[in-house]
Amino acid sequence: MPLMRRRLLLLLGLSTCLSVAPATSQTASPQPRLVLVLSVDQMRFDYLTRFEPLYTGGLRTLLDRGAVFTDAKYRHSANETGPGHSVILTGRHPSHSGIVANDWFDATLGRAVNVVDDARRRPLGGAGRAASPAHLGVDTIGDLLKSKNPQSRVVAVSLKDRSAILMGGRRADAAYWYETNGGNFITSTYYMGATPGWLTDWNGRHMADRYAGHTWNRLLPDAEVYGRYAGQDAIEGEWDRKDTSFPHAIRGRPPDVRFYDDLRRTPFADELTLAFALEAMQAHHIGVDEVTDLFAIGFSATDIVGHTYGPDSHETMDQLLHLDAALGRLFKAIDANVGLANTLMVLTADHGSLPLVENLLVKGMDARRASPLVLRGAVEQAFATRFPGVTNLIQYFTSPDFFLNERAMQRNNLSRRSVEETASAALLTTGLVAQVYTHEDLRRAGPSSDPYLQLFQNSFYEPRSPHLNVLLKPWIYVSTLPGGTGHGTAYEYDRHVPMAFMGPRIRAGRYATPAGPEDIAPTLGTILGLDLQPEEDARILLEMLRAN
């Protein structure tokens, strides 16, 4: 183990032992003292089972002692980070929360808006985004917990701002996230008036800088093990098609933004998040008394590694092994300070991901990489042909979806339907698109034979949704990047995620009944005595609940 990492673990007072034993010094409270919510960004469900024989830490504990739902799938089409994290602790679809994407076009402002942008706030702790949950239109479990008992503490931490903020909710005591402009963890004036001393001290230690000069190599010494569980190494379609095999150096040096950004593409990012989370837990006195607190942690490295190398890479497998170890250390710390017997735990993900196109082609799948310019170009050409002399009908393009310019349509006496039909027909000729949904399509009620319509309706919030919501064909990856992969579709590979519970009132086992992350919040509400009703297509997971 590199010296810096050894010192970091010693600093946290954590054991490197990965097995987690039940607490012996804590007695279970009538209600959990802590609700610990863990989100692993871009964790496909198969990561939980494919590498199961290799897990010895936190994931092993959840598999052995938790309730694991094997058929948990998001019930919306917008499988991105913002929408996924908004669902986890609200239980509400984007159609109700308003969190339709990571970014959307605001016609009133005339520009794109990030899901957690809030110009009325300013960052605290360092340079970064001025952010808050202002765009979130519904309550989280943490919000209801604070309403029931203001003494409950609700804190969220993540590498990503939208992960921490959307899980924390509107009444959180704090949300903290990492910024590549300085390598600091920051918050905003939405949560507090000034930077707390402990946060200033933390950032003053420059913990991210301690990874300078490090390389990421395999955790296990035998590369053949990676071949058995993950497949061939260094596939042509990975990342930049150059840096595709171990070891991987972190590019740049502190204080360059390039270094702080590239650090996110390694398991060290989750180590840094864990170290900060434990510091925040102590600073906010999480779980120290009988009042139930909620602590949400978003581990984001799996997402950046997954985008870069794909789900069947040696890098993704190694990232999951590192995560397993990190969760083992987290559970050790929770057990020592709160007691696992007093902790109700949930682990899930915000979305899955598409396998690497090149791996799909080897398997005979009709997979393809394509440029977003193909989609935009087809629509622009169709507009030029059908409406000669009319310009600027596309107001904003966020691949693969389109926001149309309603003022341009009005100025030129064009019906919205004719513009939408022209664009939709053009998109369908590209060979990349399976279906296009307009606002009129998504307002339509009643049963449908289209298996994807309801998923798109659950993601539809009219003031923010694109005019043209595009369903790509399966296995299509549209990007300007030379390699890597992504997510965001309505297909099962983007919707199927792990969902596991552990703690008081939880009956351990594997559950094959259909479920989804929309079920987490109403189930937690039932356990905690909070009034959070499930969506019409969601439910309370009664099969895993023990009687009081």
Order of alpha helices (4+ residues) and beta strands (2+ residues): alpha-beta-alpha-alpha-beta-alpha-alpha-beta-beta-beta-alpha-beta-alpha-beta-beta-alpha-beta-alpha-beta-alpha-alpha-beta-alpha-alpha-beta-alpha-beta-alpha-beta-beta-alpha-alpha-beta-alpha-alpha-beta-beta-alpha-beta-beta-alpha
